[in-house]
């Protein structure tokens, strides 16, 4: 036990020998929060919605007028050729396209030829659908009652417009922005944790290169104790990064996590195990620090991007989305998303088991590789 504690203190001294490392491991997690604030903090409740109208009938025109009359929505009519540019550049939050035949389909009681495009996911589409689809359902009901007769439909629609309805409105707090901001911060935290774990595990290679490792093994300290102490220090740094991120999100920037503090901590603590396990795998398959750096860049950055840490996974092609299901980062974000939606740990047992399985698999691969290495550079 004393040997392990001494090794841990030695690793900590090596890690935080200079101020640059302190900034790297303890301050860098805040970068994700700042990026999320810049990306989403300036958003207000006003939504810009593009409209492309290929149907010149009155029903399509009335539908567009309905959208223009909604609060918190600014409607911008545009041409079909401009849709891709405006959506990608963020000039509009989404685009609704009314294809030729939309009015006829509504009049026939089977609304079709309408398309909603957005790269911001449910935060936009669910809001628009909740209003627009209800309105179209009302028009469809009128179309069915008119039995497809345009004149009858027009008279019924005018009567519908002039009807005196009594209703109350209640304003609910929009949590979509805080959810998106939180997930974005967690996405950057995941990348930072994985890079930090790889850098900490690289200390093993550095001490082998300068022969410190072999001098330590000439003492009663064993290779297993050496590796175990590195794992413990690695886990401590990971957990500190998680706590810093959660505290700053909740109590400094006052961003609603939409999930209890301890639940978010538990999920990210499990991911800490995954990060440490993967870092050991990288070290086990590396013969030098340069090889370790190459493997780190080759494995971590692409998988982080594929898993949706930088952008919603929904914007990627279906084939890429299927690949992301084999990545631990994707399952971590999926677990956090479901917790934000109100799911309990009990209902997410499969997600948690998969995360633990990833951690166990990485540690087992690292142990196997270390045990099979019979050269003088063997760790175990």
C-alpha positions in Angstrom: 0.0 0.0 0.0 2.8 2.4 0.9 4.5 1.6 -2.4 1.3 2.4 -4.3 0.8 5.7 -2.5 4.5 6.7 -3.1 4.1 5.9 -6.8 0.9 7.9 -7.0 2.6 10.9 -5.4 5.5 10.5 -7.7 3.2 10.4 -10.8 1.3 13.5 -9.5 4.6 15.4 -9.1 5.7 14.3 -12.6 2.3 15.3 -14.0 2.1 18.8 -12.4 5.8 19.6 -12.4 5.1 22.8 -14.4 2.2 25.2 -14.7 1.6 24.1 -18.3 0.4 20.7 -17.2 -1.9 22.3 -14.5 -3.5 24.4 -17.3 -3.7 21.3 -19.6 -5.5 19.0 -17.1 -7.5 21.4 -14.9 -8.3 24.4 -17.0 -8.8 22.9 -20.4 -12.2 21.3 -19.5 -13.5 24.9 -19.3 -12.8 25.3 -23.0 -15.7 23.1 -23.9 -18.1 25.2 -21.8 -16.8 28.4 -23.4 -17.2 27.0 -26.9 -20.8 25.8 -26.0 -21.6 29.3 -24.7 -20.3 31.0 -27.9 -22.2 28.5 -30.1 -25.5 28.5 -28.3 -25.4 31.2 -25.6 -26.4 33.9 -28.0 -29.5 32.2 -29.2 -32.8 33.7 -28.3 -36.3 32.5 -28.5 -36.8 34.0 -32.0 -36.6 31.3 -34.7 -35.9 32.0 -38.3 -37.8 29.7 -40.6 -37.3 29.5 -44.4 -40.2 28.7 -46.7 -40.1 27.4 -50.2 -43.5 27.5 -52.0 -43.8 25.4 -55.2 -47.6 25.3 -54.8 -49.5 28.5 -55.9 -52.8 27.4 -54.5 -54.6 29.3 -51.8 -54.2 26.6 -49.2 -50.4 26.8 -49.4 -50.6 30.6 -49.2 -52.9 30.4 -46.1 -50.5 28.0 -44.4 -47.6 30.3 -45.0 -49.7 33.2 -43.6 -50.4 31.1 -40.5 -46.6 30.5 -39.9 -46.0 34.3 -40.3 -48.6 34.9 -37.6 -46.9 32.7 -35.0 -45.0 34.3 -32.1 -41.2 33.8 -31.9 -41.0 32.7 -35.6 -39.7 34.9 -38.4 -40.6 33.5 -41.8 -38.3 34.1 -44.7 -39.5 33.1 -48.2 -36.7 31.8 -50.4 -35.9 29.9 -53.6 -35.1 26.1 -53.6 -31.6 26.8 -54.8 -30.8 28.8 -51.6 -32.0 26.2 -49.1 -28.7 24.3 -48.6 -26.6 27.4 -48.2 -29.0 29.1 -45.7 -29.4 25.9 -43.6 -25.6 25.1 -43.4 -24.6 28.7 -42.7 -27.2 29.0 -40.0 -29.0 31.9 -41.6 -32.2 29.9 -41.0 -33.0 27.4 -38.3 -35.0 25.3 -40.7 -36.8 25.3 -44.1 -40.3 24.1 -44.9 -40.9 23.2 -48.5 -44.4 23.0 -50.0 -44.2 20.9 -53.1 -46.6 21.1 -56.0 -49.8 19.2 -55.0 -49.7 20.1 -51.3 -53.0 22.1 -51.5 -54.7 19.3 -53.5 -53.6 16.7 -50.9 -55.0 18.7 -48.0 -58.3 19.2 -49.9 -58.4 15.5 -50.4 -58.0 14.8 -46.7 -54.5 13.3 -47.1 -51.8 16.0 -46.6 -48.6 15.3 -48.4 -45.9 17.1 -50.4 -44.5 19.0 -47.4 -40.9 18.7 -46.2 -39.1 20.1 -43.1 -35.3 20.5 -43.3 -33.1 21.4 -40.3 -29.6 20.4 -38.9 -30.6 21.5 -35.4 -32.7 18.4 -34.7 -35.6 18.2 -32.4 -35.0 21.7 -30.9 -36.4 23.1 -34.1 -38.5 20.4 -35.7 -40.6 19.5 -32.7 -41.4 23.2 -32.1 -42.5 23.8 -35.7 -44.4 20.5 -36.0 -46.4 21.2 -32.8 -48.0 24.2 -34.4 -47.9 23.5 -38.1 -49.1 19.9 -38.0 -52.1 20.9 -35.8 -53.0 23.6 -38.3 -52.7 21.2 -41.2 -54.9 18.6 -39.4 -57.6 21.3 -39.0 -57.4 22.0 -42.8 -57.5 18.3 -43.5 -60.6 17.9 -41.4 -62.2 20.8 -43.4 -61.2 19.2 -46.7 -62.8 15.9 -45.7 -66.0 17.7 -44.6 -66.1 19.6 -47.9 -65.6 16.3 -49.7 -62.9 17.8 -51.9 -65.1 20.7 -53.2 -62.9 23.9 -53.4 -65.9 26.2 -53.1 -67.3 24.5 -50.0 -63.9 24.3 -48.5 -63.4 28.0 -49.0 -66.7 28.9 -47.3 -65.9 26.5 -44.4 -62.4 27.9 -44.0 -63.7 31.5 -43.9 -66.2 30.5 -41.2 -63.4 28.8 -39.4 -61.2 31.9 -39.5 -64.0 34.1 -38.2 -65.0 31.8 -35.3 -64.7 33.3 -31.9 -62.7 30.9 -29.8 -62.0 31.3 -26.1 -58.6 29.9 -25.0 -55.8 30.5 -22.5 -52.1 30.5 -23.2 -49.3 29.5 -20.8 -45.7 30.2 -21.5 -43.4 27.3 -20.8 -39.6 27.6 -20.3 -37.7 26.4 -23.4 -35.1 23.9 -22.2 -33.9 22.9 -25.7 -31.1 25.4 -25.8 -29.7 24.5 -22.4 -29.9 20.8 -23.3 -28.0 21.4 -26.5 -25.5 23.6 -24.8 -24.9 21.0 -22.0 -24.5 18.1 -24.5 -22.0 20.2 -26.5 -20.0 20.9 -23.3 -20.0 17.2 -22.5 -18.9 16.4 -26.0 -15.8 18.6 -25.7 -15.2 17.3 -22.2 -15.2 13.7 -23.6 -12.5 14.6 -26.1 -10.4 16.4 -23.4 -10.7 13.5 -21.0 -9.6 11.0 -23.6 -6.6 13.2 -24.7 -5.7 13.8 -21.0 -5.8 10.1 -20.2 -3.6 9.3 -23.2 -1.1 12.0 -22.1 -1.0 10.6 -18.5 -0.6 7.1 -19.6 2.3 8.2 -21.8 4.3 8.9 -18.6 4.9 5.1 -18.6 6.6 5.3 -22.0 8.6 8.4 -21.0 9.9 6.8 -17.8 10.9 3.7 -19.8 12.8 5.8 -22.3 14.8 7.6 -19.6 15.3 4.3 -17.7 13.4 5.4 -14.6 11.0 2.5 -15.0 13.8 -0.1 -14.8 15.4 1.6 -11.8 12.0 1.4 -10.0 11.7 -2.3 -10.7 15.1 -2.9 -9.0 13.3 -1.9 -5.8 10.5 -3.9 -4.1 8.1 -2.0 -6.4 6.5 -4.4 -9.0 5.3 -3.6 -12.5 1.7 -4.2 -11.5 1.9 -1.6 -8.7 3.5 0.8 -11.1 0.7 0.4 -13.6 -2.0 0.4 -10.9 -0.7 3.7 -9.5 -0.8 5.3 -12.9 -4.4 4.1 -13.4 -5.4 5.6 -10.0 -3.8 9.0 -10.8 -5.3 9.0 -14.2 -8.8 8.3 -12.7 -8.3 11.1 -10.1 -7.5 13.6 -12.8 -10.4 12.5 -14.9 -12.9 12.8 -12.0 -11.5 16.3 -11.1 -12.1 17.4 -14.7 -15.7 16.1 -14.5 -16.3 17.9 -11.2 -14.8 21.2 -12.6 -17.0 21.0 -15.7 -20.2 20.2 -13.8 -19.6 22.9 -11.1 -18.9 25.6 -13.7 -21.9 24.6 -15.8 -24.3 24.6 -12.8 -23.0 27.2 -10.4 -20.8 29.6 -12.3 -22.6 29.9 -15.7 -26.0 28.8 -14.3 -26.7 26.5 -17.1 -29.4 24.0 -16.4 -28.1 20.4 -16.8 -31.6 19.1 -17.1 -30.3 16.1 -15.2 -29.3 15.7 -11.5 -25.7 16.6 -10.7 -24.9 13.1 -9.3 -26.3 11.3 -12.3 -24.2 13.3 -14.7 -21.2 12.6 -12.5 -21.8 8.9 -12.4 -22.1 8.6 -16.2 -18.9 10.6 -16.8 -17.1 8.6 -14.1 -17.9 5.5 -16.0 -16.6 7.1 -19.1 -13.4 7.9 -17.1 -12.8 4.2 -16.8 -13.3 3.9 -20.6 -10.8 6.7 -21.2 -8.2 5.2 -18.9 -8.7 1.7 -20.4 -8.2 3.0 -23.9 -5.1 5.0 -22.9 -3.6 1.8 -21.6 -4.4 0.0 -24.9 -2.6 2.8 -26.8 0.4 2.5 -24.5 0.4 -1.3 -24.8 0.6 -1.2 -28.6 3.2 1.6 -28.7 7.0 1.2 -28.6 7.7 4.9 -28.2 6.1 8.2 -27.3 5.9 9.2 -30.9 4.0 6.0 -31.8 1.7 6.7 -28.8 1.0 10.2 -30.1 0.3 8.9 -33.5 -2.2 6.2 -32.2 -3.8 8.8 -30.0 -4.5 11.1 -32.9 -5.6 8.2 -35.1 -8.1 6.8 -32.7 -9.4 9.6 -30.5 -10.1 12.5 -32.9 -11.9 10.5 -35.6 -14.1 8.6 -33.1 -15.0 11.7 -31.3 -16.2 13.3 -34.5 -18.1 10.2 -35.6 -19.8 9.8 -32.3 -21.5 13.3 -32.4 -19.4 15.1 -29.8 -19.0 18.2 -32.0 -22.3 18.2 -33.8 -25.7 16.3 -33.6 -25.3 12.7 -34.9 -28.6 13.1 -36.7 -26.9 15.4 -39.4 -24.6 12.6 -40.5 -25.5 9.9 -43.1 -27.3 6.8 -41.9 -24.2 4.7 -42.5 -22.1 6.9 -40.3 -24.7 6.8 -37.6 -24.6 3.0 -37.6 -20.8 3.2 -37.1 -21.2 5.6 -34.2 -23.2 2.9 -32.4 -20.0 1.0 -31.9 -18.3 3.9 -30.1 -18.4 4.5 -26.3 -18.6 8.3 -26.8 -21.9 7.8 -28.6 -23.4 5.7 -25.8 -22.2 8.2 -23.2 -23.9 11.1 -25.0 -27.0 8.9 -25.6 -27.2 8.1 -21.9 -26.9 11.7 -20.9 -29.6 12.7 -23.5 -32.0 10.1 -22.2 -31.4 11.3 -18.6 -32.2 14.8 -19.7 -35.5 13.5 -21.2 -36.5 12.1 -17.8 -35.3 8.5 -18.0 -34.1 6.8 -14.8 -30.9 4.7 -14.3 -33.1 1.6 -14.0 -34.5 2.1 -17.5 -31.0 2.7 -18.9 -29.4 -0.4 -17.6 -28.5 -1.5 -21.1 -26.7 1.7 -21.8 -24.8 1.4 -18.5 -23.9 -2.2 -19.1 -22.6 -1.3 -22.6 -20.4 1.4 -21.1 -19.0 -0.9 -18.5 -18.4 -3.5 -21.2 -16.4 -1.0 -23.2 -14.3 -0.3 -20.1 -13.8 -3.9 -19.3 -12.9 -4.8 -22.9 -10.2 -2.1 -23.0 -8.6 -3.1 -19.7 -8.6 -6.8 -20.7 -7.0 -6.0 -24.1 -4.3 -3.9 -22.3 -3.6 -6.6 -19.7 -3.4 -9.3 -22.4 -1.0 -7.2 -24.5 1.2 -6.4 -21.6 1.3 -10.1 -20.5 2.2 -11.3 -24.0 5.1 -8.8 -24.3 8.2 -10.8 -23.4 10.8 -8.3 -24.4 12.9 -6.3 -22.0 10.3 -3.5 -22.4 7.6 -5.5 -20.9 5.4 -3.7 -18.4 4.0 -6.7 -16.5 
